[in-house]
Amino acid sequence: MEYVKTGIFSAELSKILGKAFEIRTEADYEDFFIISRSDVEQQLANANKFVHEIEKYLITEKSQQE
């Protein structure tokens, strides 16, 4: 919340994280959980985007501290 409200990260990244958490929770607590191949592919693409944006942020922060 602090990173999105301050504009460090986009609301889209918050949605990506929220959806991943939702799926993880369902998979952990449902008796029988099935996810489609297309949903898995979408989550993988979202995870890659999320990691890329975090890496960009960390690199920028590190260079500003030097």
Stockholm file with secondary structure:
# STOCKHOLM 1.0

chainA/1-66         MEYVKTGIFSAELSKILGKAFEIRTEADYEDFFIISRSDVEQQLANANKFVHEIEKYLITEKSQQE
#=GR chainA/1-66 SS CHHHHTTSSCHHHHHHHHHHHHHHHHHHHSSSCCCCHHHHHHHHHHHHHHHHHHHHHHHHHHHHHC
#=GC SS_cons        CHHHHTTSSCHHHHHHHHHHHHHHHHHHHSSSCCCCHHHHHHHHHHHHHHHHHHHHHHHHHHHHHC
//
